[in-house]
C-alpha cells in the first residue's frame, strides 16, 4: 500500500464518530490544573455575582430610600426656616453683595443666569 493511501485511511478512521468520541472523551476527562483552575474561577464568579446581586437588592435600595427620606425632611426644614425670616425687601443689603462690574447680556442686565425671585433680591438703590 502506498503512503498516501495509508494516510487517507487513517484520516477516515479518525473522522469516524466512534474514534472521534473516544479521543474527545480522553481529552476532556483529564483533570489537569488548568481545568481545575477554570472551574474554580467559574464557581467564584457565580458566588461573587450572587453576593453583589443580594447587596444591590437588600442594601442599596433601602439605603437610597432612607437618603431620599432624609433629603425630603431637610428640604422641608430649610423652607420652614426661610418662612421665619423677614421679607426679602426688608433685609439689609450690604455693599459686597450682588457686585456688578458690568451688566449681564440677558434680561435687564441685573439678574444672574440662575436668578430665583423667591430667594434672591437685589435693590440697586439700597447699595449706592
Backbone as XML, in Angstrom:
<?xml version="1.0"?>
<chain id="A" units="angstrom">
  <residue number="1" name="UNK">
    <atom name="N" x="0.828" y="-1.172" z="0.000"/>
    <atom name="CA" x="0.000" y="0.000" z="0.000"/>
    <atom name="C" x="0.879" y="1.244" z="0.000"/>
  </residue>
  <residue number="2" name="UNK">
    <atom name="N" x="0.402" y="2.278" z="-0.665"/>
    <atom name="CA" x="1.208" y="3.486" z="-0.719"/>
    <atom name="C" x="0.991" y="4.320" z="0.540"/>
  </residue>
  <residue number="3" name="UNK">
    <atom name="N" x="1.888" y="5.239" z="0.754"/>
    <atom name="CA" x="1.824" y="6.093" z="1.947"/>
    <atom name="C" x="0.605" y="7.004" z="1.901"/>
  </residue>
  <residue number="4" name="UNK">
    <atom name="N" x="0.268" y="7.463" z="0.716"/>
    <atom name="CA" x="-0.893" y="8.347" z="0.599"/>
    <atom name="C" x="-2.166" y="7.618" z="0.967"/>
  </residue>
  <residue number="5" name="UNK">
    <atom name="N" x="-2.265" y="6.352" z="0.538"/>
    <atom name="CA" x="-3.453" y="5.578" z="0.834"/>
    <atom name="C" x="-3.577" y="5.305" z="2.331"/>
  </residue>
  <residue number="6" name="UNK">
    <atom name="N" x="-2.457" y="5.045" z="2.991"/>
    <atom name="CA" x="-2.480" y="4.792" z="4.427"/>
    <atom name="C" x="-2.907" y="6.049" z="5.200"/>
  </residue>
  <residue number="7" name="UNK">
    <atom name="N" x="-2.412" y="7.209" z="4.768"/>
    <atom name="CA" x="-2.798" y="8.471" z="5.422"/>
    <atom name="C" x="-4.285" y="8.726" z="5.227"/>
  </residue>
  <residue number="8" name="UNK">
    <atom name="N" x="-4.814" y="8.446" z="4.034"/>
    <atom name="CA" x="-6.231" y="8.647" z="3.767"/>
    <atom name="C" x="-7.083" y="7.740" z="4.645"/>
  </residue>
  <residue number="9" name="UNK">
    <atom name="N" x="-6.679" y="6.456" z="4.802"/>
    <atom name="CA" x="-7.424" y="5.542" z="5.669"/>
    <atom name="C" x="-7.384" y="5.989" z="7.125"/>
  </residue>
  <residue number="10" name="UNK">
    <atom name="N" x="-6.219" y="6.430" z="7.575"/>
    <atom name="CA" x="-6.088" y="6.880" z="8.965"/>
    <atom name="C" x="-6.979" y="8.097" z="9.215"/>
  </residue>
  <residue number="11" name="UNK">
    <atom name="N" x="-6.994" y="9.034" z="8.265"/>
    <atom name="CA" x="-7.840" y="10.224" z="8.408"/>
    <atom name="C" x="-9.310" y="9.838" z="8.418"/>
  </residue>
  <residue number="12" name="UNK">
    <atom name="N" x="-9.704" y="8.881" z="7.576"/>
    <atom name="CA" x="-11.097" y="8.440" z="7.546"/>
    <atom name="C" x="-11.474" y="7.778" z="8.860"/>
  </residue>
  <residue number="13" name="UNK">
    <atom name="N" x="-10.571" y="7.014" z="9.434"/>
    <atom name="CA" x="-10.841" y="6.361" z="10.713"/>
    <atom name="C" x="-10.981" y="7.389" z="11.846"/>
  </residue>
  <residue number="14" name="UNK">
    <atom name="N" x="-10.176" y="8.436" z="11.806"/>
    <atom name="CA" x="-10.262" y="9.447" z="12.859"/>
    <atom name="C" x="-11.533" y="10.281" z="12.737"/>
  </residue>
  <residue number="15" name="UNK">
    <atom name="N" x="-12.063" y="10.393" z="11.516"/>
    <atom name="CA" x="-13.302" y="11.137" z="11.325"/>
    <atom name="C" x="-14.521" y="10.318" z="11.716"/>
  </residue>
  <residue number="16" name="UNK">
    <atom name="N" x="-14.361" y="9.061" z="11.903"/>
    <atom name="CA" x="-15.483" y="8.211" z="12.296"/>
    <atom name="C" x="-15.957" y="8.627" z="13.686"/>
  </residue>
  <residue number="17" name="UNK">
    <atom name="N" x="-17.255" y="8.599" z="13.943"/>
    <atom name="CA" x="-17.791" y="9.058" z="15.232"/>
    <atom name="C" x="-17.237" y="8.294" z="16.420"/>
  </residue>
  <residue number="18" name="UNK">
    <atom name="N" x="-17.062" y="7.009" z="16.310"/>
    <atom name="CA" x="-16.581" y="6.228" z="17.452"/>
    <atom name="C" x="-15.167" y="6.628" z="17.823"/>
  </residue>
  <residue number="19" name="UNK">
    <atom name="N" x="-14.307" y="6.772" z="16.840"/>
    <atom name="CA" x="-12.925" y="7.146" z="17.120"/>
    <atom name="C" x="-12.851" y="8.572" z="17.649"/>
  </residue>
  <residue number="20" name="UNK">
    <atom name="N" x="-13.641" y="9.457" z="17.064"/>
    <atom name="CA" x="-13.604" y="10.849" z="17.477"/>
    <atom name="C" x="-14.109" y="10.999" z="18.910"/>
  </residue>
  <residue number="21" name="UNK">
    <atom name="N" x="-15.175" y="10.322" z="19.247"/>
    <atom name="CA" x="-15.702" y="10.442" z="20.604"/>
    <atom name="C" x="-14.732" y="9.863" z="21.622"/>
  </residue>
  <residue number="22" name="UNK">
    <atom name="N" x="-14.017" y="8.810" z="21.244"/>
    <atom name="CA" x="-13.036" y="8.234" z="22.162"/>
    <atom name="C" x="-11.912" y="9.220" z="22.415"/>
  </residue>
  <residue number="23" name="UNK">
    <atom name="N" x="-11.438" y="9.868" z="21.351"/>
    <atom name="CA" x="-10.355" y="10.841" z="21.503"/>
    <atom name="C" x="-10.835" y="12.036" z="22.313"/>
  </residue>
  <residue number="24" name="UNK">
    <atom name="N" x="-12.032" y="12.534" z="22.017"/>
    <atom name="CA" x="-12.548" y="13.684" z="22.748"/>
    <atom name="C" x="-12.785" y="13.351" z="24.213"/>
  </residue>
  <residue number="25" name="UNK">
    <atom name="N" x="-13.318" y="12.165" z="24.471"/>
    <atom name="CA" x="-13.570" y="11.761" z="25.842"/>
    <atom name="C" x="-12.273" y="11.714" z="26.627"/>
  </residue>
  <residue number="26" name="UNK">
    <atom name="N" x="-11.230" y="11.202" z="25.982"/>
    <atom name="CA" x="-9.959" y="11.095" z="26.659"/>
    <atom name="C" x="-9.383" y="12.487" z="26.934"/>
  </residue>
  <residue number="27" name="UNK">
    <atom name="N" x="-9.540" y="13.422" z="25.998"/>
    <atom name="CA" x="-9.012" y="14.760" z="26.200"/>
    <atom name="C" x="-9.774" y="15.515" z="27.289"/>
  </residue>
  <residue number="28" name="UNK">
    <atom name="N" x="-11.099" y="15.377" z="27.303"/>
    <atom name="CA" x="-11.898" y="16.109" z="28.268"/>
    <atom name="C" x="-11.933" y="15.459" z="29.638"/>
  </residue>
  <residue number="29" name="UNK">
    <atom name="N" x="-11.574" y="14.228" z="29.736"/>
    <atom name="CA" x="-11.664" y="13.546" z="31.022"/>
    <atom name="C" x="-10.460" y="13.821" z="31.900"/>
  </residue>
  <residue number="30" name="UNK">
    <atom name="N" x="-9.404" y="14.358" z="31.332"/>
    <atom name="CA" x="-8.222" y="14.610" z="32.150"/>
    <atom name="C" x="-8.486" y="15.775" z="33.079"/>
  </residue>
  <residue number="31" name="UNK">
    <atom name="N" x="-8.234" y="15.599" z="34.316"/>
    <atom name="CA" x="-8.443" y="16.619" z="35.345"/>
    <atom name="C" x="-7.086" y="17.252" z="35.632"/>
  </residue>
  <residue number="32" name="UNK">
    <atom name="N" x="-6.703" y="18.184" z="34.786"/>
    <atom name="CA" x="-5.415" y="18.825" z="34.995"/>
    <atom name="C" x="-5.601" y="20.132" z="35.754"/>
  </residue>
  <residue number="33" name="UNK">
    <atom name="N" x="-4.512" y="20.818" z="36.041"/>
    <atom name="CA" x="-4.590" y="22.036" z="36.845"/>
    <atom name="C" x="-5.344" y="23.143" z="36.120"/>
  </residue>
  <residue number="34" name="UNK">
    <atom name="N" x="-5.229" y="23.207" z="34.806"/>
    <atom name="CA" x="-5.940" y="24.252" z="34.056"/>
    <atom name="C" x="-7.448" y="24.089" z="34.185"/>
  </residue>
  <residue number="35" name="UNK">
    <atom name="N" x="-7.925" y="22.849" z="34.042"/>
    <atom name="CA" x="-9.362" y="22.599" z="34.143"/>
    <atom name="C" x="-9.853" y="22.913" z="35.549"/>
  </residue>
  <residue number="36" name="UNK">
    <atom name="N" x="-9.092" y="22.495" z="36.567"/>
    <atom name="CA" x="-9.478" y="22.793" z="37.959"/>
    <atom name="C" x="-9.511" y="24.299" z="38.214"/>
  </residue>
  <residue number="37" name="UNK">
    <atom name="N" x="-8.503" y="24.999" z="37.692"/>
    <atom name="CA" x="-8.445" y="26.444" z="37.895"/>
    <atom name="C" x="-9.612" y="27.146" z="37.212"/>
  </residue>
  <residue number="38" name="UNK">
    <atom name="N" x="-9.946" y="26.760" z="36.003"/>
    <atom name="CA" x="-11.063" y="27.368" z="35.289"/>
    <atom name="C" x="-12.388" y="27.089" z="36.005"/>
  </residue>
  <residue number="39" name="UNK">
    <atom name="N" x="-12.552" y="25.856" z="36.526"/>
    <atom name="CA" x="-13.765" y="25.539" z="37.255"/>
    <atom name="C" x="-13.854" y="26.377" z="38.529"/>
  </residue>
  <residue number="40" name="UNK">
    <atom name="N" x="-12.725" y="26.558" z="39.208"/>
    <atom name="CA" x="-12.702" y="27.369" z="40.415"/>
    <atom name="C" x="-13.050" y="28.832" z="40.093"/>
  </residue>
  <residue number="41" name="UNK">
    <atom name="N" x="-12.514" y="29.358" z="39.010"/>
    <atom name="CA" x="-12.818" y="30.733" z="38.609"/>
    <atom name="C" x="-14.303" y="30.885" z="38.305"/>
  </residue>
  <residue number="42" name="UNK">
    <atom name="N" x="-14.871" y="29.908" z="37.630"/>
    <atom name="CA" x="-16.301" y="29.962" z="37.292"/>
    <atom name="C" x="-17.166" y="29.922" z="38.553"/>
  </residue>
  <residue number="43" name="UNK">
    <atom name="N" x="-16.823" y="29.056" z="39.501"/>
    <atom name="CA" x="-17.582" y="28.971" z="40.755"/>
    <atom name="C" x="-17.446" y="30.266" z="41.554"/>
  </residue>
  <residue number="44" name="UNK">
    <atom name="N" x="-16.241" y="30.813" z="41.575"/>
    <atom name="CA" x="-16.026" y="32.065" z="42.293"/>
    <atom name="C" x="-16.830" y="33.197" z="41.657"/>
  </residue>
  <residue number="45" name="UNK">
    <atom name="N" x="-16.867" y="33.244" z="40.334"/>
    <atom name="CA" x="-17.629" y="34.286" z="39.634"/>
    <atom name="C" x="-19.120" y="34.158" z="39.934"/>
  </residue>
  <residue number="46" name="UNK">
    <atom name="N" x="-19.626" y="32.940" z="39.967"/>
    <atom name="CA" x="-21.046" y="32.739" z="40.287"/>
    <atom name="C" x="-21.349" y="33.205" z="41.707"/>
  </residue>
  <residue number="47" name="UNK">
    <atom name="N" x="-20.471" y="32.870" z="42.640"/>
    <atom name="CA" x="-20.679" y="33.284" z="44.030"/>
    <atom name="C" x="-20.601" y="34.795" z="44.200"/>
  </residue>
  <residue number="48" name="UNK">
    <atom name="N" x="-19.642" y="35.412" z="43.541"/>
    <atom name="CA" x="-19.485" y="36.861" z="43.641"/>
    <atom name="C" x="-20.653" y="37.584" z="42.997"/>
  </residue>
  <residue number="49" name="UNK">
    <atom name="N" x="-21.129" y="37.070" z="41.881"/>
    <atom name="CA" x="-22.285" y="37.673" z="41.221"/>
    <atom name="C" x="-23.503" y="37.616" z="42.129"/>
  </residue>
  <residue number="50" name="UNK">
    <atom name="N" x="-23.705" y="36.505" z="42.761"/>
    <atom name="CA" x="-24.842" y="36.349" z="43.672"/>
    <atom name="C" x="-24.712" y="37.292" z="44.872"/>
  </residue>
  <residue number="51" name="UNK">
    <atom name="N" x="-23.489" y="37.431" z="45.402"/>
    <atom name="CA" x="-23.263" y="38.330" z="46.529"/>
    <atom name="C" x="-23.619" y="39.766" z="46.159"/>
  </residue>
  <residue number="52" name="UNK">
    <atom name="N" x="-23.144" y="40.243" z="45.016"/>
    <atom name="CA" x="-23.423" y="41.619" z="44.621"/>
    <atom name="C" x="-24.882" y="41.829" z="44.246"/>
  </residue>
  <residue number="53" name="UNK">
    <atom name="N" x="-25.539" y="40.816" z="43.761"/>
    <atom name="CA" x="-26.973" y="40.928" z="43.494"/>
    <atom name="C" x="-27.724" y="41.127" z="44.807"/>
  </residue>
  <residue number="54" name="UNK">
    <atom name="N" x="-27.352" y="40.352" z="45.825"/>
    <atom name="CA" x="-28.010" y="40.494" z="47.126"/>
    <atom name="C" x="-27.708" y="41.848" z="47.758"/>
  </residue>
  <residue number="55" name="UNK">
    <atom name="N" x="-26.454" y="42.290" z="47.652"/>
    <atom name="CA" x="-26.101" y="43.607" z="48.204"/>
    <atom name="C" x="-26.913" y="44.693" z="47.511"/>
  </residue>
  <residue number="56" name="UNK">
    <atom name="N" x="-27.039" y="44.600" z="46.194"/>
    <atom name="CA" x="-27.777" y="45.615" z="45.454"/>
    <atom name="C" x="-29.242" y="45.654" z="45.845"/>
  </residue>
  <residue number="57" name="UNK">
    <atom name="N" x="-29.836" y="44.502" z="46.040"/>
    <atom name="CA" x="-31.270" y="44.458" z="46.347"/>
    <atom name="C" x="-31.544" y="44.784" z="47.802"/>
  </residue>
  <residue number="58" name="UNK">
    <atom name="N" x="-30.803" y="44.159" z="48.719"/>
    <atom name="CA" x="-31.146" y="44.256" z="50.139"/>
    <atom name="C" x="-30.425" y="45.366" z="50.887"/>
  </residue>
  <residue number="59" name="UNK">
    <atom name="N" x="-29.412" y="46.005" z="50.294"/>
    <atom name="CA" x="-28.707" y="47.077" z="50.996"/>
    <atom name="C" x="-28.829" y="48.412" z="50.268"/>
  </residue>
  <residue number="60" name="UNK">
    <atom name="N" x="-28.619" y="48.420" z="48.979"/>
    <atom name="CA" x="-28.581" y="49.687" z="48.243"/>
    <atom name="C" x="-29.970" y="50.305" z="48.118"/>
  </residue>
  <residue number="61" name="UNK">
    <atom name="N" x="-30.953" y="49.519" z="47.769"/>
    <atom name="CA" x="-32.302" y="50.068" z="47.582"/>
    <atom name="C" x="-32.857" y="50.655" z="48.884"/>
  </residue>
  <residue number="62" name="UNK">
    <atom name="N" x="-32.753" y="49.970" z="50.029"/>
    <atom name="CA" x="-33.207" y="50.618" z="51.275"/>
    <atom name="C" x="-32.377" y="51.851" z="51.640"/>
  </residue>
  <residue number="63" name="UNK">
    <atom name="N" x="-31.073" y="51.825" z="51.354"/>
    <atom name="CA" x="-30.248" y="52.996" z="51.656"/>
    <atom name="C" x="-30.674" y="54.187" z="50.808"/>
  </residue>
  <residue number="64" name="UNK">
    <atom name="N" x="-31.004" y="53.963" z="49.547"/>
    <atom name="CA" x="-31.499" y="55.048" z="48.706"/>
    <atom name="C" x="-32.827" y="55.586" z="49.226"/>
  </residue>
  <residue number="65" name="UNK">
    <atom name="N" x="-33.687" y="54.706" z="49.702"/>
    <atom name="CA" x="-34.955" y="55.146" z="50.286"/>
    <atom name="C" x="-34.743" y="56.008" z="51.522"/>
  </residue>
  <residue number="66" name="UNK">
    <atom name="N" x="-33.826" y="55.589" z="52.398"/>
    <atom name="CA" x="-33.530" y="56.386" z="53.595"/>
    <atom name="C" x="-32.906" y="57.728" z="53.239"/>
  </residue>
  <residue number="67" name="UNK">
    <atom name="N" x="-32.032" y="57.742" z="52.255"/>
    <atom name="CA" x="-31.412" y="59.000" z="51.828"/>
    <atom name="C" x="-32.459" y="59.946" z="51.238"/>
  </residue>
  <residue number="68" name="UNK">
    <atom name="N" x="-33.396" y="59.418" z="50.463"/>
    <atom name="CA" x="-34.452" y="60.254" z="49.899"/>
    <atom name="C" x="-35.344" y="60.823" z="51.001"/>
  </residue>
  <residue number="69" name="UNK">
    <atom name="N" x="-35.671" y="60.012" z="51.995"/>
    <atom name="CA" x="-36.487" y="60.476" z="53.124"/>
    <atom name="C" x="-35.760" y="61.586" z="53.899"/>
  </residue>
  <residue number="70" name="UNK">
    <atom name="N" x="-34.455" y="61.399" z="54.112"/>
    <atom name="CA" x="-33.660" y="62.404" z="54.816"/>
    <atom name="C" x="-33.598" y="63.696" z="54.011"/>
  </residue>
  <residue number="71" name="UNK">
    <atom name="N" x="-33.391" y="63.602" z="52.712"/>
    <atom name="CA" x="-33.330" y="64.803" z="51.876"/>
    <atom name="C" x="-34.668" y="65.538" z="51.885"/>
  </residue>
  <residue number="72" name="UNK">
    <atom name="N" x="-35.763" y="64.798" z="51.858"/>
    <atom name="CA" x="-37.091" y="65.419" z="51.895"/>
    <atom name="C" x="-37.291" y="66.177" z="53.209"/>
  </residue>
  <residue number="73" name="UNK">
    <atom name="N" x="-36.902" y="65.580" z="54.340"/>
    <atom name="CA" x="-37.036" y="66.248" z="55.633"/>
    <atom name="C" x="-36.160" y="67.499" z="55.722"/>
  </residue>
  <residue number="74" name="UNK">
    <atom name="N" x="-34.926" y="67.413" z="55.222"/>
    <atom name="CA" x="-34.041" y="68.575" z="55.249"/>
    <atom name="C" x="-34.581" y="69.696" z="54.368"/>
  </residue>
  <residue number="75" name="UNK">
    <atom name="N" x="-35.145" y="69.338" z="53.238"/>
    <atom name="CA" x="-35.730" y="70.334" z="52.336"/>
    <atom name="C" x="-36.866" y="71.081" z="53.034"/>
  </residue>
  <residue number="76" name="UNK">
    <atom name="N" x="-37.746" y="70.343" z="53.709"/>
    <atom name="CA" x="-38.868" y="70.981" z="54.414"/>
    <atom name="C" x="-38.385" y="71.842" z="55.572"/>
  </residue>
  <residue number="77" name="UNK">
    <atom name="N" x="-37.374" y="71.378" z="56.312"/>
    <atom name="CA" x="-36.838" y="72.179" z="57.410"/>
    <atom name="C" x="-36.222" y="73.475" z="56.885"/>
  </residue>
  <residue number="78" name="UNK">
    <atom name="N" x="-35.567" y="73.378" z="55.752"/>
    <atom name="CA" x="-34.936" y="74.565" z="55.168"/>
    <atom name="C" x="-35.983" y="75.623" z="54.843"/>
  </residue>
  <residue number="79" name="UNK">
    <atom name="N" x="-37.060" y="75.226" z="54.206"/>
    <atom name="CA" x="-38.074" y="76.218" z="53.841"/>
    <atom name="C" x="-38.880" y="76.673" z="55.046"/>
  </residue>
  <residue number="80" name="UNK">
    <atom name="N" x="-38.995" y="75.854" z="56.101"/>
    <atom name="CA" x="-39.612" y="76.328" z="57.340"/>
    <atom name="C" x="-38.764" y="77.434" z="57.958"/>
  </residue>
  <residue number="81" name="UNK">
    <atom name="N" x="-37.457" y="77.282" z="57.884"/>
    <atom name="CA" x="-36.549" y="78.304" z="58.398"/>
    <atom name="C" x="-36.709" y="79.604" z="57.607"/>
  </residue>
  <residue number="82" name="UNK">
    <atom name="N" x="-36.826" y="79.515" z="56.296"/>
    <atom name="CA" x="-36.990" y="80.701" z="55.472"/>
    <atom name="C" x="-38.295" y="81.421" z="55.773"/>
  </residue>
  <residue number="83" name="UNK">
    <atom name="N" x="-39.318" y="80.710" z="56.190"/>
    <atom name="CA" x="-40.605" y="81.368" z="56.475"/>
    <atom name="C" x="-40.516" y="82.266" z="57.703"/>
  </residue>
  <residue number="84" name="UNK">
    <atom name="N" x="-39.532" y="82.068" z="58.587"/>
    <atom name="CA" x="-39.379" y="82.901" z="59.784"/>
    <atom name="C" x="-38.550" y="84.156" z="59.521"/>
  </residue>
  <residue number="85" name="UNK">
    <atom name="N" x="-37.895" y="84.240" z="58.386"/>
    <atom name="CA" x="-37.078" y="85.410" z="58.066"/>
    <atom name="C" x="-37.968" y="86.551" z="57.573"/>
  </residue>
  <residue number="86" name="UNK">
    <atom name="N" x="-37.482" y="87.777" z="57.690"/>
    <atom name="CA" x="-38.280" y="88.905" z="57.177"/>
    <atom name="C" x="-38.358" y="88.844" z="55.651"/>
  </residue>
  <residue number="87" name="UNK">
    <atom name="N" x="-39.290" y="89.565" z="55.059"/>
    <atom name="CA" x="-39.395" y="89.567" z="53.592"/>
    <atom name="C" x="-38.090" y="90.045" z="52.945"/>
  </residue>
  <residue number="88" name="UNK">
    <atom name="N" x="-37.897" y="89.655" z="51.717"/>
    <atom name="CA" x="-36.655" y="89.988" z="51.023"/>
    <atom name="C" x="-36.419" y="91.486" z="50.932"/>
  </residue>
  <residue number="89" name="UNK">
    <atom name="N" x="-37.483" y="92.260" z="50.739"/>
    <atom name="CA" x="-37.340" y="93.701" z="50.579"/>
    <atom name="C" x="-36.871" y="94.399" z="51.859"/>
  </residue>
  <residue number="90" name="UNK">
    <atom name="N" x="-37.143" y="93.778" z="53.022"/>
    <atom name="CA" x="-36.786" y="94.397" z="54.305"/>
    <atom name="C" x="-35.411" y="93.974" z="54.806"/>
  </residue>
  <residue number="91" name="UNK">
    <atom name="N" x="-34.773" y="93.070" z="54.168"/>
    <atom name="CA" x="-33.462" y="92.595" z="54.629"/>
    <atom name="C" x="-32.384" y="93.627" z="54.294"/>
  </residue>
  <residue number="92" name="UNK">
    <atom name="N" x="-31.341" y="93.605" z="55.106"/>
    <atom name="CA" x="-30.224" y="94.520" z="54.888"/>
    <atom name="C" x="-29.430" y="94.028" z="53.685"/>
  </residue>
  <residue number="93" name="UNK">
    <atom name="N" x="-29.103" y="94.951" z="52.789"/>
    <atom name="CA" x="-28.286" y="94.597" z="51.641"/>
    <atom name="C" x="-26.928" y="95.287" z="51.800"/>
  </residue>
  <residue number="94" name="UNK">
    <atom name="N" x="-25.904" y="94.487" z="51.921"/>
    <atom name="CA" x="-24.565" y="95.013" z="52.152"/>
    <atom name="C" x="-23.879" y="95.307" z="50.819"/>
  </residue>
  <residue number="95" name="UNK">
    <atom name="N" x="-22.911" y="96.232" z="50.829"/>
    <atom name="CA" x="-22.297" y="96.629" z="49.553"/>
    <atom name="C" x="-21.522" y="95.510" z="48.851"/>
  </residue>
  <residue number="96" name="UNK">
    <atom name="N" x="-21.075" y="94.517" z="49.580"/>
    <atom name="CA" x="-20.315" y="93.431" z="48.939"/>
    <atom name="C" x="-21.228" y="92.373" z="48.307"/>
  </residue>
  <residue number="97" name="UNK">
    <atom name="N" x="-22.525" y="92.475" z="48.532"/>
    <atom name="CA" x="-23.450" y="91.539" z="47.911"/>
    <atom name="C" x="-23.862" y="92.049" z="46.533"/>
  </residue>
  <residue number="98" name="UNK">
    <atom name="N" x="-24.048" y="91.143" z="45.610"/>
    <atom name="CA" x="-24.538" y="91.468" z="44.268"/>
    <atom name="C" x="-23.682" y="92.516" z="43.565"/>
  </residue>
  <residue number="99" name="UNK">
    <atom name="N" x="-22.373" y="92.377" z="43.614"/>
    <atom name="CA" x="-21.470" y="93.303" z="42.923"/>
    <atom name="C" x="-21.633" y="93.103" z="41.421"/>
  </residue>
  <residue number="100" name="UNK">
    <atom name="N" x="-21.833" y="94.210" z="40.700"/>
    <atom name="CA" x="-21.989" y="94.159" z="39.247"/>
    <atom name="C" x="-20.962" y="95.105" z="38.629"/>
  </residue>
  <residue number="101" name="UNK">
    <atom name="N" x="-19.961" y="94.573" z="37.960"/>
    <atom name="CA" x="-18.990" y="95.436" z="37.268"/>
    <atom name="C" x="-19.497" y="95.797" z="35.874"/>
  </residue>
  <residue number="102" name="UNK">
    <atom name="N" x="-20.311" y="94.946" z="35.299"/>
    <atom name="CA" x="-20.976" y="95.259" z="34.028"/>
    <atom name="C" x="-22.272" y="94.464" z="33.976"/>
  </residue>
  <residue number="103" name="UNK">
    <atom name="N" x="-23.182" y="94.874" z="33.148"/>
    <atom name="CA" x="-24.490" y="94.228" z="33.057"/>
    <atom name="C" x="-24.375" y="92.862" z="32.385"/>
  </residue>
  <residue number="104" name="UNK">
    <atom name="N" x="-25.268" y="91.977" z="32.778"/>
    <atom name="CA" x="-25.353" y="90.683" z="32.113"/>
    <atom name="C" x="-25.988" y="90.859" z="30.745"/>
  </residue>
  <residue number="105" name="UNK">
    <atom name="N" x="-25.643" y="90.031" z="29.759"/>
    <atom name="CA" x="-26.191" y="90.222" z="28.410"/>
    <atom name="C" x="-27.636" y="89.756" z="28.241"/>
  </residue>
  <residue number="106" name="UNK">
    <atom name="N" x="-28.294" y="89.315" z="29.279"/>
    <atom name="CA" x="-29.681" y="88.860" z="29.152"/>
    <atom name="C" x="-30.565" y="89.652" z="30.114"/>
  </residue>
  <residue number="107" name="UNK">
    <atom name="N" x="-31.847" y="89.659" z="29.816"/>
    <atom name="CA" x="-32.839" y="90.307" z="30.675"/>
    <atom name="C" x="-32.555" y="91.780" z="30.866"/>
  </residue>
  <residue number="108" name="UNK">
    <atom name="N" x="-32.738" y="92.259" z="32.118"/>
    <atom name="CA" x="-32.471" y="93.671" z="32.407"/>
    <atom name="C" x="-31.004" y="93.913" z="32.737"/>
  </residue>
  <residue number="109" name="UNK">
    <atom name="N" x="-30.177" y="92.883" z="32.702"/>
    <atom name="CA" x="-28.748" y="93.016" z="32.951"/>
    <atom name="C" x="-28.371" y="92.943" z="34.413"/>
  </residue>
  <residue number="110" name="UNK">
    <atom name="N" x="-29.367" y="92.855" z="35.309"/>
    <atom name="CA" x="-29.094" y="92.857" z="36.751"/>
    <atom name="C" x="-29.175" y="91.463" z="37.356"/>
  </residue>
  <residue number="111" name="UNK">
    <atom name="N" x="-29.857" y="90.562" z="36.712"/>
    <atom name="CA" x="-30.082" y="89.240" z="37.303"/>
    <atom name="C" x="-29.137" y="88.205" z="36.682"/>
  </residue>
  <residue number="112" name="UNK">
    <atom name="N" x="-28.591" y="87.340" z="37.540"/>
    <atom name="CA" x="-27.703" y="86.290" z="37.061"/>
    <atom name="C" x="-28.506" y="85.253" z="36.284"/>
  </residue>
  <residue number="113" name="UNK">
    <atom name="N" x="-27.807" y="84.337" z="35.671"/>
    <atom name="CA" x="-28.471" y="83.301" z="34.876"/>
    <atom name="C" x="-29.329" y="82.390" z="35.753"/>
  </residue>
  <residue number="114" name="UNK">
    <atom name="N" x="-28.931" y="82.181" z="37.006"/>
    <atom name="CA" x="-29.650" y="81.291" z="37.915"/>
    <atom name="C" x="-30.457" y="82.088" z="38.953"/>
  </residue>
  <residue number="115" name="UNK">
    <atom name="N" x="-30.969" y="83.215" z="38.580"/>
    <atom name="CA" x="-31.712" y="84.085" z="39.496"/>
    <atom name="C" x="-33.016" y="83.420" z="39.899"/>
  </residue>
  <residue number="116" name="UNK">
    <atom name="N" x="-33.318" y="83.445" z="41.198"/>
    <atom name="CA" x="-34.547" y="82.882" z="41.735"/>
    <atom name="C" x="-35.220" y="83.984" z="42.531"/>
  </residue>
  <residue number="117" name="UNK">
    <atom name="N" x="-36.376" y="84.428" z="42.097"/>
    <atom name="CA" x="-37.040" y="85.551" z="42.759"/>
    <atom name="C" x="-37.525" y="85.214" z="44.170"/>
  </residue>
  <residue number="118" name="UNK">
    <atom name="N" x="-37.658" y="83.936" z="44.497"/>
    <atom name="CA" x="-38.064" y="83.559" z="45.859"/>
    <atom name="C" x="-36.909" y="83.680" z="46.848"/>
  </residue>
  <residue number="119" name="UNK">
    <atom name="N" x="-35.689" y="83.632" z="46.381"/>
    <atom name="CA" x="-34.520" y="83.607" z="47.263"/>
    <atom name="C" x="-33.651" y="84.849" z="47.065"/>
  </residue>
  <residue number="120" name="UNK">
    <atom name="N" x="-33.453" y="85.267" z="45.825"/>
    <atom name="CA" x="-32.547" y="86.373" z="45.519"/>
    <atom name="C" x="-33.317" y="87.693" z="45.438"/>
  </residue>
  <residue number="121" name="UNK">
    <atom name="N" x="-32.665" y="88.734" z="45.941"/>
    <atom name="CA" x="-33.248" y="90.071" z="45.845"/>
    <atom name="C" x="-32.095" y="91.047" z="45.674"/>
  </residue>
  <residue number="122" name="UNK">
    <atom name="N" x="-32.276" y="91.981" z="44.781"/>
    <atom name="CA" x="-31.248" y="92.992" z="44.581"/>
    <atom name="C" x="-31.929" y="94.318" z="44.297"/>
  </residue>
  <residue number="123" name="UNK">
    <atom name="N" x="-31.693" y="95.274" z="45.182"/>
    <atom name="CA" x="-32.240" y="96.625" z="45.015"/>
    <atom name="C" x="-31.051" y="97.534" z="44.704"/>
  </residue>
  <residue number="124" name="UNK">
    <atom name="N" x="-31.003" y="98.050" z="43.503"/>
    <atom name="CA" x="-29.862" y="98.885" z="43.091"/>
    <atom name="C" x="-29.770" y="100.160" z="43.941"/>
  </residue>
  <residue number="125" name="UNK">
    <atom name="N" x="-30.891" y="100.670" z="44.392"/>
    <atom name="CA" x="-30.891" y="101.923" z="45.157"/>
    <atom name="C" x="-30.333" y="101.744" z="46.564"/>
  </residue>
  <residue number="126" name="UNK">
    <atom name="N" x="-30.474" y="100.570" z="47.155"/>
    <atom name="CA" x="-30.008" y="100.348" z="48.520"/>
    <atom name="C" x="-28.484" y="100.286" z="48.602"/>
  </residue>
  <residue number="127" name="UNK">
    <atom name="N" x="-27.831" y="99.782" z="47.570"/>
    <atom name="CA" x="-26.395" y="99.581" z="47.650"/>
    <atom name="C" x="-25.598" y="100.843" z="47.334"/>
  </residue>
  <residue number="128" name="UNK">
    <atom name="N" x="-26.199" y="101.820" z="46.715"/>
    <atom name="CA" x="-25.443" y="103.044" z="46.343"/>
    <atom name="C" x="-25.465" y="104.070" z="47.429"/>
  </residue>
</chain>
